[in-house]
């Protein structure tokens, strides 16, 4: 039963409480706009790290991380991308693909808006962890933790970073 720490839109800033908040997780997933390779390396040296690049990331991050990552985690089909939209308003690049082959868990960042929304039509859960960096218009820095247990997403919690 993996415990997951989910974050997005760090834009090169790693909040000091991340290590405490993610101390109990098995993996950290980053939904893009990482900001620097050094930040990615720091997270990867702390826990197993999966990431996608974001629209504000440079060539160094683009060369290391994909635009999309799709994988199976403990029986859950996961698709993570940076610009994905949300149920009823998927991004144009994503929309035909997600309709044709929906994952169980769709994760994106970009908007800096925390959302955990079921898509009842596609039978998936959408999560955008918000933003935990300093750049952007968001007022509160947020991250998400959850568990995946035998094909189910459980114990999902939103953490506000002060």
KAUR-V685019 format. One line per field, one symbol per residue. ss: DSSP state (~ for helix, > for strand, _ for the rest). phi: phi as a letter, one per 20 degrees, with the letter a starting at -180 (. if undefined). A space follows every 10 residues. Layout:
# KAUR-V685019
ss = ???
phi = ???
This chain:
# KAUR-V685019
ss = _>>>>>>___ _______~~~ ~_____>>>> ______~~~~ ~~~~~~_>>> >>______~~ ~~~~_>_>>> >>>__>>>>> >___>>__>> _~~~~~~~~~ ____>>>___ ___>>>>>>_ ___>>>>>>_ __________ >>>>>>>>>_ _>>>>>>>>> >_
phi = .fedddbblf lnddgfegff fdfeeecddd enlfobfffg ffffeebgcc bcedfefegf fgfedefccc bdclndfdcc bedcmbgnbf fgfegfffff bfeecddbcm fmdfbccfdf felcddcdfn cceeeoefec eccccbddcl nceclfcede ee
